[in-house]
Amino acid sequence: MRVLSELEPKNVFSFFEDICNIPHPSYKEKKISDYLVQFAKDRNLEYYQDDLYNVIIIKEATKGYEDVEPIILQGHMDMVCEKKPDCTKNMEEEGLDLAIDGDYVYAKGTTLGGDDGIAVAYALAILDDQSLSHPRLEFVCTVSEEVGMEGAAGIDVSPLKGKKLLNMDSENEGIMLASCAGGCSTLVKLPVSEAEVTGTKVSVALTGLTGGHSGVEIDKGRGNANVLMSRIIRDVAKVAPVSIVSMEGGKKDNAIPRDCTAEFVVAADKAEAVCQAVTKEVAEIKNELSTSDPEIKLAVETTENFAGKAVTEEDSKKAVALIQALPNGIMRMSQDIENLVETSLNLGILALENGELNLRYALRSSVGSAVESLRNQLECIAEAFGGSIEVSGAYPAWEYKKDSKLRDDMVRIFAEMYGKEPTVEAIHAGVECGLLSGKIPGLDCISMGPDMYDIHTSEERLSISSTKRMYEYVVNVIQCK
């Protein structure tokens, strides 16, 4: 049964619902990629699909637009898959359960994938509409954007003729992006020794934090569950030595982690005092984060007479100290653009496995040298503790273009349609414009999109009315001569 069939624009929401019915997490994009290819085949459109499953679809200009400069429509097909703790959906195999609440579309218990399914829906609706007049349209749909923009890094853009690009991967109507941060993913690795231990096992689950996008929401002061868990164990260790059995938190380096769990062993006669220390520490955290993270929850369980392997007391202390020593959050605000975060990092994934503590960070900055300096700082700290780092998924910053005809036209058209000029700004997050600008000399880019809220969380929602307005706006932009 279709859920969005009565929403306007009907063609946009029809394609969006199709997309939501196809599982499309990062690195699992073949099904959605093949859907796009079939779309092109069914309409006799030129298309390209590479080994990564990136897709390019081209529709030639309509009569009267043959001499108008081509326009590239661009978005990504993968989504961040997060869900509520009680949600049993397998997001790699099952479609989403869509619902409507007033002006919003959301998915029950999971992320919606409006980031960036709505861009794909916009592009397909435009390419499908035979009544529109337009120049040559080139739809570029990439994979693995959410895990380091690997699709944009690997795509062959030689089929493209356009030098004007509409990136539809932003979440605020009336705000157009003309610059973005660059960054990379950095894995900090610390070898730890294990030994057979006995005592009382304490299991701690810290859940219910607000989370969010590690670029867009990094300035909101929201708690990082991984960092907070290390703080809890740090203070517990003042009551009694601990041997860590397990630690796990977060799923994406570019999402502020909402949950973290840990198990550790303490002497049986210290278990009660340790549990009291955990409760006291979490009460302090709740008070500190009462505004940004009002739904923090704590669960503590004990298992007596535990006997098994755990990280040694010495290395448990070292592991917690390393997390505490490494920076997290905002490092520097921009000196040129008011209220813009220049440099930050986020401990998105924590895992203790196979005798090694793995900490994966997303590093961001609008200044290339600042990313390099921050990466070197992590390396210095890791090596001081006997660890190391690995860097992957580096992407360049998208620098502001002082003279942009595309930006001028888009500002003018928005003002004509809605009676006010849009805001043009930079963002402390990576968008694919930076990578694509490096591949297409002279590329003129703007990033925009409808209102979305709480992306990368199970509370993600998409504004229906804003989706309609911004679709009409994009249509007007592509029809501008």
C-alpha positions as CSV (number, residue, x, y, z in Angstrom):
1,M,0.0,0.0,0.0
2,R,1.4,3.4,-1.0
3,V,1.7,5.9,1.8
4,L,2.7,9.1,0.0
5,S,0.4,8.9,-3.0
6,E,-1.7,11.9,-2.1
7,L,1.2,14.2,-1.5
8,E,2.3,17.0,-3.9
9,P,4.2,17.0,-6.1
10,K,2.9,13.5,-6.8
11,N,5.7,12.5,-9.1
12,V,8.4,13.6,-6.6
13,F,6.8,11.7,-3.7
14,S,6.1,8.7,-5.9
15,F,9.8,8.3,-6.8
16,F,10.8,9.0,-3.2
17,E,8.5,6.2,-2.0
18,D,10.1,3.9,-4.6
19,I,13.5,4.8,-3.3
20,C,12.5,4.2,0.4
21,N,11.2,0.8,-0.5
22,I,14.6,-0.3,-1.8
23,P,17.3,-0.9,0.9
24,H,20.2,1.4,0.1
25,P,22.8,1.8,2.9
26,S,26.3,2.8,2.1
27,Y,28.3,0.0,0.3
28,K,24.9,-1.8,-0.5
29,E,23.8,0.4,-3.4
30,K,23.5,-2.1,-6.2
31,K,19.7,-2.4,-6.0
32,I,19.1,1.3,-6.0
33,S,21.7,1.8,-8.7
34,D,20.0,-0.9,-10.9
35,Y,16.7,0.8,-10.3
36,L,18.1,4.1,-11.7
37,V,19.5,2.2,-14.7
38,Q,16.1,0.6,-15.4
39,F,14.5,4.1,-15.1
40,A,16.9,5.3,-17.9
41,K,16.3,2.2,-20.0
42,D,12.5,2.6,-19.8
43,R,12.7,6.1,-21.1
44,N,15.4,5.6,-23.7
45,L,17.8,7.9,-21.9
46,E,21.6,7.8,-22.2
47,Y,23.1,6.3,-19.1
48,Y,26.4,5.1,-17.5
49,Q,26.8,2.8,-14.6
50,D,30.4,2.1,-13.3
51,D,31.9,-0.7,-11.3
52,L,31.2,1.3,-8.0
53,Y,27.5,1.6,-9.1
54,N,27.6,5.3,-9.6
55,V,25.1,6.3,-12.3
56,I,24.9,9.1,-14.8
57,I,21.7,9.7,-16.8
58,I,21.6,12.2,-19.6
59,K,18.5,13.8,-21.2
60,E,19.1,16.0,-24.2
61,A,17.8,19.6,-24.5
62,T,14.3,20.3,-25.6
63,K,13.4,22.5,-28.5
64,G,14.6,26.1,-28.0
65,Y,17.1,25.1,-25.3
66,E,19.7,23.5,-27.6
67,D,22.2,26.4,-27.2
68,V,21.6,26.9,-23.4
69,E,24.4,25.6,-21.2
70,P,23.8,22.1,-19.8
71,I,22.9,21.7,-16.1
72,I,24.2,18.9,-13.9
73,L,21.7,17.7,-11.3
74,Q,23.6,15.9,-8.5
75,G,22.9,13.9,-5.4
76,H,23.9,10.6,-3.8
77,M,22.0,7.3,-3.5
78,D,23.2,5.9,-0.2
79,M,21.7,6.7,3.2
80,V,22.8,6.5,6.8
81,C,21.0,3.6,8.5
82,E,20.2,4.3,12.1
83,K,17.3,2.9,14.1
84,K,15.8,3.1,17.6
85,P,17.0,0.4,20.1
86,D,13.7,-1.5,20.0
87,C,13.4,-1.4,16.2
88,T,14.0,-4.9,14.7
89,K,14.1,-3.9,11.0
90,N,17.0,-5.2,8.9
91,M,17.8,-2.0,7.0
92,E,20.1,-3.9,4.6
93,E,17.3,-6.1,3.4
94,E,14.0,-4.3,4.1
95,G,12.4,-1.1,2.9
96,L,11.3,1.7,5.3
97,D,8.0,2.0,7.0
98,L,6.9,5.5,5.9
99,A,4.4,7.6,7.8
100,I,3.0,11.1,7.7
101,D,2.6,13.5,10.6
102,G,1.2,16.9,9.6
103,D,3.7,18.5,7.3
104,Y,6.3,15.8,7.8
105,V,7.2,12.5,6.3
106,Y,9.2,10.1,8.5
107,A,10.1,6.4,8.8
108,K,8.9,4.5,11.8
109,G,11.8,3.6,14.0
110,T,14.6,4.4,11.5
111,T,16.3,7.1,9.6
112,L,14.3,8.3,6.6
113,G,17.0,8.7,4.0
114,G,15.7,12.1,2.9
115,D,19.5,12.8,2.9
116,D,19.7,12.2,0.0
117,G,16.8,10.3,-1.4
118,I,14.9,13.5,-2.0
119,A,17.6,14.7,-4.5
120,V,17.2,11.4,-6.4
121,A,13.5,11.8,-6.4
122,Y,13.8,15.4,-7.7
123,A,16.1,14.4,-10.5
124,L,13.9,11.5,-11.6
125,A,10.7,13.6,-11.5
126,I,12.4,16.2,-13.7
127,L,13.8,13.6,-16.2
128,D,10.4,11.9,-16.3
129,D,8.4,15.0,-17.0
130,Q,7.8,15.4,-20.8
131,S,6.1,18.8,-20.4
132,L,9.2,20.6,-19.1
133,S,11.4,22.7,-21.3
134,H,15.1,22.5,-20.4
135,P,18.7,22.5,-21.6
136,R,20.7,19.2,-21.7
137,L,20.3,17.7,-18.2
138,E,23.0,15.5,-16.7
139,F,22.0,13.6,-13.5
140,V,25.0,12.4,-11.5
141,C,24.1,10.0,-8.7
142,T,26.9,8.8,-6.5
143,V,27.5,6.0,-4.1
144,S,29.1,5.9,-0.6
145,E,28.8,9.6,0.1
146,E,28.0,9.0,3.7
147,V,31.2,7.1,4.3
148,G,33.7,9.4,2.7
149,M,32.3,10.4,-0.7
150,E,34.0,7.5,-2.3
151,G,31.6,7.5,-5.3
152,A,32.4,11.1,-6.2
153,A,36.1,10.4,-5.8
154,G,35.9,7.4,-8.2
155,I,33.4,8.5,-10.8
156,D,34.4,9.2,-14.4
157,V,32.9,12.5,-15.4
158,S,34.0,12.4,-19.1
159,P,30.4,12.0,-20.3
160,L,29.5,15.3,-18.8
161,K,29.4,18.6,-20.8
162,G,27.9,20.9,-18.1
163,K,29.8,23.4,-16.1
164,K,26.9,24.4,-13.8
165,L,25.9,22.0,-11.0
166,L,23.0,21.9,-8.7
167,N,23.9,19.7,-5.7
168,M,20.6,18.8,-3.9
169,D,22.1,17.6,-0.7
170,S,21.3,20.4,1.7
171,E,18.6,20.5,4.4
172,N,17.5,24.1,4.8
173,E,15.1,25.8,2.5
174,G,16.3,29.3,1.7
175,I,19.9,28.6,2.6
176,M,22.2,28.0,-0.4
177,L,25.7,26.6,0.2
178,A,28.6,28.0,-1.8
179,S,31.5,26.4,0.2
180,C,32.1,23.4,2.4
181,A,34.7,21.8,4.6
182,G,37.1,19.1,3.6
183,G,38.2,16.3,5.8
184,C,39.0,12.6,6.2
185,S,38.3,9.5,8.3
186,T,41.0,8.7,10.8
187,L,41.3,5.4,12.7
188,V,43.2,5.4,15.9
189,K,44.4,1.9,16.9
190,L,45.7,0.8,20.3
191,P,46.9,-2.8,21.0
192,V,45.7,-4.1,24.3
193,S,46.7,-7.2,26.3
194,E,44.1,-9.7,27.7
195,A,44.2,-12.0,30.6
196,E,41.9,-14.4,32.5
197,V,40.1,-12.5,35.3
198,T,37.5,-13.3,38.0
199,G,35.2,-11.1,39.9
200,T,31.9,-9.3,39.3
201,K,31.1,-8.1,35.8
202,V,29.4,-4.8,35.5
203,S,27.4,-4.0,32.3
204,V,26.7,-0.4,31.5
205,A,24.5,0.9,28.7
206,L,24.4,4.6,28.0
207,T,21.5,5.4,25.6
208,G,19.1,8.0,24.4
209,L,21.5,10.8,23.6
210,T,20.4,13.2,20.8
211,G,23.2,12.5,18.3
212,G,23.1,14.0,14.9
213,H,25.4,14.9,12.0
214,S,29.0,15.4,13.1
215,G,29.3,18.5,10.8
216,V,26.0,20.2,10.9
217,E,25.3,19.5,14.6
218,I,28.8,19.6,16.1
219,D,28.2,23.2,17.4
220,K,25.0,22.2,19.3
221,G,27.0,20.9,22.3
222,R,25.4,17.4,22.2
223,G,27.0,14.6,24.2
224,N,29.1,12.0,22.5
225,A,28.2,8.6,24.0
226,N,31.7,7.1,23.3
227,V,33.5,9.9,25.1
228,L,31.0,9.9,27.9
229,M,31.5,6.2,28.5
230,S,35.2,6.6,28.8
231,R,34.6,9.3,31.3
232,I,32.4,7.0,33.3
233,I,35.0,4.2,33.4
234,R,37.7,6.7,34.2
235,D,35.9,7.8,37.3
236,V,34.9,4.2,38.2
237,A,38.5,3.2,38.1
238,K,39.2,5.7,41.0
239,V,36.9,3.4,43.2
240,A,38.3,0.1,42.0
241,P,40.6,-1.2,39.3
242,V,38.7,-2.4,36.2
243,S,39.4,-4.9,33.5
244,I,37.3,-4.1,30.4
245,V,35.6,-7.0,28.7
246,S,33.9,-5.1,25.9
247,M,33.2,-1.6,24.7
248,E,31.1,-0.6,21.6
249,G,29.5,2.6,20.5
250,G,28.4,4.4,17.3
251,K,28.0,3.1,13.8
252,K,29.2,6.0,11.5
253,D,32.2,8.3,12.0
254,N,30.1,11.2,10.7
255,A,27.3,10.7,13.2
256,I,27.5,11.9,16.8
257,P,27.0,8.5,18.7
258,R,23.9,8.2,20.7
259,D,24.6,4.9,22.5
260,C,27.6,3.2,24.0
261,T,27.8,-0.1,26.0
262,A,30.6,-1.4,28.1
263,E,31.3,-4.4,30.3
264,F,34.1,-4.5,32.9
265,V,35.2,-6.7,35.8
266,V,35.9,-5.5,39.3
267,A,36.6,-7.2,42.6
268,A,33.4,-8.7,44.1
269,D,33.7,-6.6,47.3
270,K,33.9,-3.4,45.2
271,A,30.9,-4.0,42.9
272,E,28.3,-2.1,45.0
273,A,30.6,1.0,45.3
274,V,31.3,0.8,41.6
275,C,27.6,0.8,40.6
276,Q,27.1,3.7,42.9
277,A,29.9,5.6,41.2
278,V,28.4,4.9,37.7
279,T,25.0,6.2,38.8
280,K,26.6,9.3,40.4
281,E,28.7,10.0,37.2
282,V,25.7,9.6,34.9
283,A,23.6,11.9,37.1
284,E,26.3,14.6,36.7
285,I,26.3,14.0,32.9
286,K,22.5,14.3,32.8
287,N,22.6,17.6,34.6
288,E,25.4,19.0,32.4
289,L,23.5,17.9,29.2
290,S,19.9,18.5,30.3
291,T,19.2,20.9,27.5
292,S,21.1,19.2,24.6
293,D,20.4,15.6,25.6
294,P,17.3,15.4,27.8
295,E,16.6,11.7,27.1
296,I,19.8,10.2,28.4
297,K,19.2,6.7,29.9
298,L,21.4,4.4,32.0
299,A,21.1,0.7,32.5
300,V,23.5,-1.1,34.9
301,E,23.6,-4.8,35.5
302,T,25.9,-7.0,37.5
303,T,27.0,-10.6,37.0
304,E,28.6,-12.3,40.0
305,N,31.3,-15.0,39.8
306,F,32.4,-14.0,36.3
307,A,35.5,-15.8,35.0
308,G,36.8,-15.2,31.5
309,K,39.1,-13.0,29.4
310,A,39.3,-9.3,29.7
311,V,41.8,-6.5,29.0
312,T,44.3,-6.2,31.8
313,E,43.9,-3.6,34.4
314,E,46.9,-1.7,33.1
315,D,45.8,-1.7,29.5
316,S,42.2,-0.9,30.5
317,K,43.5,2.2,32.2
318,K,45.6,3.1,29.2
319,A,42.6,2.6,26.8
320,V,40.4,4.9,28.7
321,A,43.2,7.5,29.2
322,L,43.8,7.5,25.4
323,I,40.1,8.3,24.7
324,Q,40.2,11.0,27.3
325,A,43.4,12.5,25.9
326,L,42.3,12.6,22.3
327,P,40.4,15.8,21.4
328,N,36.7,15.7,20.3
329,G,34.3,18.4,19.1
330,I,35.0,21.9,17.9
331,M,38.7,22.8,17.6
332,R,38.4,26.3,16.1
333,M,35.8,28.7,14.9
334,S,36.2,30.5,11.6
335,Q,37.8,33.9,11.8
336,D,36.2,35.0,8.4
337,I,32.6,33.7,8.5
338,E,30.5,34.4,11.6
339,N,29.3,31.4,13.5
340,L,31.0,28.9,11.2
341,V,32.9,26.0,12.7
342,E,36.3,25.9,11.0
343,T,37.8,22.7,12.4
344,S,36.4,19.8,14.3
345,L,36.5,16.1,14.9
346,N,34.0,13.5,16.1
347,L,34.7,10.1,17.7
348,G,31.9,8.3,15.8
349,I,32.8,4.6,16.3
350,L,34.4,2.9,19.2
351,A,35.1,-0.8,19.2
352,L,37.2,-3.2,21.3
353,E,37.9,-6.3,19.3
354,N,40.6,-8.8,18.6
355,G,43.0,-7.4,21.2
356,E,42.7,-3.9,19.8
357,L,40.9,-0.7,20.7
358,N,39.6,1.0,17.5
359,L,38.6,4.7,17.5
360,R,37.3,6.1,14.3
361,Y,37.1,9.9,13.9
362,A,35.6,12.2,11.3
363,L,37.9,15.2,10.8
364,R,36.6,18.3,9.1
365,S,38.0,21.8,8.3
366,S,37.5,24.5,5.7
367,V,41.3,25.0,5.9
368,G,43.3,22.1,4.4
369,S,46.3,22.6,6.5
370,A,44.2,22.5,9.7
371,V,42.9,19.0,8.8
372,E,46.5,17.9,8.3
373,S,47.6,19.5,11.6
374,L,44.7,17.8,13.5
375,R,45.5,14.5,12.0
376,N,49.2,14.9,13.1
377,Q,48.0,15.7,16.6
378,L,46.0,12.5,16.8
379,E,49.1,10.6,15.5
380,C,51.3,12.1,18.2
381,I,48.9,11.3,21.0
382,A,48.3,7.7,19.7
383,E,52.0,7.0,19.4
384,A,52.6,8.3,22.9
385,F,50.2,5.6,24.1
386,G,51.8,2.9,21.9
387,G,49.1,3.2,19.2
388,S,48.9,4.2,15.6
389,I,46.6,5.8,13.1
390,E,45.2,5.0,9.6
391,V,43.8,7.7,7.3
392,S,41.2,7.1,4.6
393,G,38.5,8.9,2.6
394,A,40.2,12.2,2.3
395,Y,38.2,14.8,0.4
396,P,39.0,18.5,-0.4
397,A,37.3,21.6,0.7
398,W,35.0,23.4,-1.7
399,E,36.3,26.9,-1.9
400,Y,34.0,29.9,-2.3
401,K,33.8,31.3,-5.8
402,K,33.6,35.1,-5.8
403,D,32.1,35.4,-9.3
404,S,29.3,32.9,-9.9
405,K,26.6,33.4,-12.5
406,L,24.8,30.3,-11.3
407,R,24.7,31.7,-7.7
408,D,23.5,35.1,-9.0
409,D,20.7,33.6,-11.1
410,M,19.6,31.3,-8.3
411,V,19.4,34.1,-5.8
412,R,17.4,36.2,-8.2
413,I,15.0,33.4,-9.1
414,F,14.4,32.6,-5.4
415,A,13.7,36.3,-4.6
416,E,11.3,36.5,-7.5
417,M,9.4,33.4,-6.4
418,Y,9.3,34.0,-2.7
419,G,9.8,37.7,-2.1
420,K,13.0,37.4,-0.2
421,E,16.6,36.7,-1.0
422,P,18.1,33.4,0.2
423,T,21.0,33.2,2.5
424,V,24.3,32.2,0.8
425,E,26.7,30.6,3.3
426,A,29.4,28.0,3.9
427,I,28.8,24.7,5.8
428,H,31.0,22.7,8.2
429,A,30.3,19.4,6.5
430,G,31.5,17.7,3.3
431,V,29.5,17.9,0.1
432,E,30.5,16.3,-3.1
433,C,31.0,19.7,-4.9
434,G,34.6,19.8,-3.7
435,L,35.5,16.5,-5.3
436,L,33.5,17.2,-8.5
437,S,35.1,20.7,-8.8
438,G,38.5,19.1,-8.8
439,K,37.4,16.8,-11.7
440,I,35.6,19.5,-13.8
441,P,37.7,22.6,-14.3
442,G,35.6,25.8,-14.1
443,L,32.6,24.1,-12.4
444,D,30.1,26.5,-10.9
445,C,28.2,24.9,-8.0
446,I,25.5,25.6,-5.5
447,S,24.1,23.2,-2.9
448,M,20.4,23.5,-1.8
449,G,17.4,21.4,-0.7
450,P,14.2,21.3,1.2
451,D,13.8,21.5,5.0
452,M,14.9,18.3,6.8
453,Y,15.4,17.8,10.5
454,D,17.5,15.4,12.6
455,I,19.2,13.7,9.6
456,H,21.3,10.6,10.5
457,T,19.0,9.9,13.4
458,S,15.8,7.9,13.8
459,E,13.9,11.1,14.3
460,E,14.7,12.3,10.8
461,R,11.8,14.0,9.0
462,L,11.2,15.8,5.7
463,S,8.9,18.8,5.3
464,I,6.2,18.1,2.7
465,S,5.5,21.8,1.9
466,S,9.2,22.6,1.7
467,T,9.7,19.7,-0.7
468,K,7.1,21.1,-3.0
469,R,8.4,24.7,-2.9
470,M,12.0,23.6,-3.6
471,Y,11.0,21.3,-6.4
472,E,9.2,24.2,-8.1
473,Y,12.3,26.3,-7.5
474,V,14.6,23.8,-9.1
475,V,12.3,23.5,-12.1
476,N,12.5,27.3,-12.6
477,V,16.3,27.3,-12.3
478,I,16.7,24.7,-15.0
479,Q,14.3,26.6,-17.3
480,C,16.3,29.8,-16.9
481,K,18.0,30.9,-20.1
